[in-house]
């Protein structure tokens, strides 16, 4: 099974866990990856590197640094289509994006008839203006299947009229990197550490979080913020006005490899995302990273958060500081609850292991290849007639 995957953020082995798990679990997959030369991930500029499991080609980007507006240098893609001769093409771009349109055009020229599957994460319904609406319509018509990270993404696909296969193939977690801390690292006496991991950007519920922390300042706790972003200054201002800034520690922007051990410093993770015109939590990878680390979680009702948490955490109404404060207070005061949710998280996170994701991806590829062969035969018959 020769597969070409084109994904702008598959820059390093750490960021290629999906692809690496697929090749490890299914050696018959002959995979090649095309990615960008560099991209900004979580406020860090990341340079692309090679991989020891499959070839990786790096392409320059043009026109824009916006994820939906840039285009690839087409030459590495053309070279891969000609040399690798993929039987299936996997595109990790939204259907309305410039990059998706470019790849589809190149496939029509150099890989005609090859089945294409599309990884999409858009879970907010938008009516895009031309030409993006045209690009989206063409992409959804052209691909054999689209796979989504959550039910909320499938809802948008169906609302757009997409009636082809749209299985859920979630994001995963490296259960070797993210794991419970060893017994010799178990916490000692002192205040519990609440934590937030992710970018500090609009829509992440940081104002609500700061207000909620102010409402539980009578309790003994400290807070760890892992990440950075444009909302940090405003977040700090509200924390200060709530009288709790002195209890909060910021790591700033850090690389992905530095994140796993920081979960061992956190006793409860909080993800208070709020729905806006541009933000609706698509998955919440930090939730499964926390679960794999035996850290209980609190999440809002935004997007896919309740779907991912299931019965392994507390879910509160998004935008409601009082409800969030109540959940934090409950976690701080009930050790038995924390232990039960940590245990439930460890059990639930198995469905999000990269091995499980690889299995779902492989079955998707098989189905797309079968339907693609049928479609190719149908086209040949129609042309012959």
N, C-alpha and C positions, 0 to 999 in steps of 0.2 A: 504494500500500500504506500505509494509515493504521495506525500503531502507537502504542500508549500503553505506555511503560515506567515501572514504578514501582520505584524503587531508593532505599533510604534514604541511601546514601553517595554518590550521584551529585550532589555538592554544588557542584562547581566545574568549569570546563572541564578542568582537569588530572585530576580524578577522573572525567571523562566520556569518557575516551579510547575506550571501547567504542562509545558512542553516536555520538560525533563521527566516528569512522572509518566507521561504518555509513552515515551520511548523506553523507559525502564520497565514498565508493566507490559508493553506490547512491542517486543523487539522487531516484529515484522513491519512496523511502521518506519518507513524511510523518510525522515523528516528533514526539511530545510526551513530555516527561519530568516525572514527579512525584517530588519528593524531600522530605527533611525540611528545616526551616528551619535547623537546625544539628545537628551530630553530632560526637562526639569520635573522631578518627581518629589512631592512632599517638601517643596522649598529647597531642594538640593539638585544641583546640576549633575547628571549621571552620564558618564561616557560608556558607550557600548564596548563590550569585550567578547571574545570568542567563547565557545562552549566545547566541553570535552565529549559530549554525547552526539552532536549533530553539527553540520555546517551552519554558520550564521553570516549573513551578508548585511553590511551596513550601508544605508543610503542617506545621502544628504537630504535636507528638507528645504523647501523654497516657499516664498510668498508670505508666510505668517508663522508665528510661534503658537498660535491658537490651535488647539487639538482638532477642531472641525474645519479649519481653513487652510492648513498647510498642504503642500503636495510633495511627493517623493521625487528624487532624481529617478527617472524611469529606467535607467540603464541596468541597475542591479536586478530589478524585477524582470525585465525582458531576458536578461542572461539566465536567471533561475528558471523561467518558464521554458526556455529553449533547451537548457542543459539538464535540468532535473526532470523535466517532462512530467509534472505532477498529474496524478490521477484525481486529486481533489485539492481544492484551494480553500483555505480558512482565513477569512479577513476579520481582524479585530478593529473595526471602525464603524461608526454610526452610519446608517444608510443615506443620510443627507449630507455627509461630509465630502469635502473635495478629494481627500485621499481615497475614499471608497469609490467614488466615481472614476478616478484615475485608474485604480487597479482593475475595475470592471472593464474599462475601455481596453486596457492592455490585454486582459484575458480574452476579450472578444477578438483581438488581433492575433494573439500568439498561443491561446489555449482554448480555442473554440470547442464548445461542447463539454468542457470539463466541469463537473459539478462544483458549485461554490456554496460554502456555508458562511454565515455571518454571525459574529459575536456582537451582540448589542446590549447596552446597559441603560438606554434611555427609558425612564419610567414616568416622565411628565409629558402629557399630550400637548403637542404644539402644532399649529398650522403654519408651516414655514412659508415665507414668500419665495417666488421664483428667484433664482434658479434652483434653490435648495429643495423646494417641493417637487420639482421635476426629477432631481437626482434621487430623492427618497423613493418616489414612485417607481423609477426605473430599477433601483437596487432591489426593492422588495419583489418586483416582478421577475428579476433575473436570477436571484439566488434559489437554491434548492431547499434550503432550510435556514432558520435563524435560531440561535440558542441564546437564552437569557439567564441572568444571574438570580432572578427572583420572579415571583408571580406578578409583581407590579409591572415588570417589563413586558411580560406576556400580555397583560391587559392592554398596554399601549399598542403593541403589535396588532392585536385583534381589532382594536378600535380603528387602526389604520387600514383595515381590510385585509391583512395578511392571513391567508387561510392555509398556508403550507405548514409542515412540521415546525414546532417552536418549543422544543424541550427545555427544561430548566437544567442548566449545567452551571453550578454555582462557582464562586471563587472558593479557594481552598486554603488550608493552613498547613504549614510544615510542622508536623507533630514531633519532629526531632529537635527543631530549633525552639519551638514554643512548647514547653513542658513544665509540669509542676516543679517547684524548687525542691532541691534535695533536703533531707531531714536536717543536715547540719546548717542549712540556711533558714530554717523555720524562724518566724518572727519572735522577738523577745518582747518584754513588757514595754509599753509606751503607746502613744496614740496610733490609731489605725490610719493607713494612708489611702485616701481616695485618689482616683486617677482619671485623667483624660488623655487619650492618645489620638493624634490626628492633626490635620491642618487647622489653623485658627483663621477661619474664613466665615463670611456671612452665611447664615443658614444652619450653623452648627449648634445653635442654642446657647451660645456662650453667655449672653446677657441673663437668660433664665438660670443658667448654672450658677453664675455669680450671685444672683439674688437668692437662690436656694441655699447656697453656702452661708449667706448672711443670716438666714433664718435658723440655721443649726449651729451658730457660733457658740452656743452654750455647751455643746458637746465637745469632747476631746478628739481632734482629728488634725491631720495635715493633708495637703493636696499636692500631687505631682502632675505637671502638665508636660507631656512629651510631644514636641512639635512646635511649629511657629507659623506665622502668617500675618496678613495685613490687619487682622482684628485684635492682635495682641495688645496694642496700646489701649484700645477701648475696653477690652476685657480687664486689663490691670486697673483702669480707672474705676470700673464698677466694683471690682473686688475691694479696692481701697475705700470707696464710699460705703461698702457693706461692712467694713471693718475687719476684713479677713485676709488682706493681701500679704500680711506678714506670715501667714501659714502656708503660702503657696510657693512652690519651687518650679521654675521653668528650665527645661533642658535646652530650649532653642531647637533649631533644625538639626536633625541627626540622620545618619545613614540607616538603611533598613537593618543592616547587620548589628547595629547597636540597640535595636528595640527589644529583642527577646529578654535579655537579662533585666530590663527595667520593669517588666511585668512582675518580677520577683519582689519588687519594692512596693507593689500595689496590692491592697487588700480588697478593694472594690472598684471596678471600672464603671464610669458614667459616660453614656453617649446620648446627649439631649437634643439631637437634631430636630430642626423645625422645618415644616414645608413652606417653601416660598415659590415664586414664579420660576425660579431657576434651580432650586434645591429640593430634592425628595430622596431620602436615603435609599440608594440602589441596592445595597447589601449590608455594609458595615463590617468590613473585614476585621476590625479591631475586636469585635465581639467574639469571633471564633478564635482569635489569637488569645484573648483573655480566657475563654473556656478551656483551651488546650493547656493553659498555664495554671489551671485550677483557681482562677480568679472569678468570683461571682460578679454579675453585671446588672446594671440598671440602664434601661433604654427607654426612649420615647415611643409614641405610636406612629412616628414618621416613616412612611414608605415600608421598606422590607424589614425594619428592625424587629417587630413582633414575630414575623415569620422566621427569622433567624434565631431569636432567643427561645421561642417555644416555651417550655416549662423550666428552662434553665436560668431564669433571672426574673427581675421585676420590671414591669412595663408601666409607664406613667403617661398621662395625657401630655402630648407635646405642647410647649409654650406655657405650661402651668408650673410656676415656680413653687407654689405651695405643695402640689402633689410630689414634685421631685424632692423637695425638702423632707416630706413625710417618708418617702422611700429611703432616702439617705439615713434618716434618723432610725428607721426600722433596721437597716443593715448594720449600723453602728452599734445598736443595742442588743442585737440577737445573734450570738455566735453560732447557735444551732442552725439558724436560717442560712448564714453564710456557708457553713459546712455542707448543708444539704444542697444548696445551689451550686457550689463548687463541684460536688460529686455529680450532680445532674449535668453540668456543663461538660465534664470529662466524658460522660457517656454520649451526650448529644454531638459532641464535636467530631466523633468518628465518621459521621455522615459527610463531614467537610474535609476529610483528609484528601491530600492530593491523589492518593491511589484511587479513592472513590470517584474523584473528579475525572481522572484519566479513564476509568472504566466507562463513565457516562459519555465522555468525549469520543472514545473508540466506537461505541455503539452508534452514536450520532454519525460518525464518518461512514460506518458500514451501511447504515440506512440511506445516507445521501448517495453513496456509490451505487447502491442497488437502484434507487430511483433515477439516478443519472444515467445508468445504462439503459433503463427502460425508456427514458426520454430520448436518448440518442437513437435508439432503434426506431422509435416513433417518428423522429425527424427524418431518418434515412428512408423509411417507408413512404412518408409523405412526399419527399423529394423524388423518389423513384416513380411514384404515381403521377 
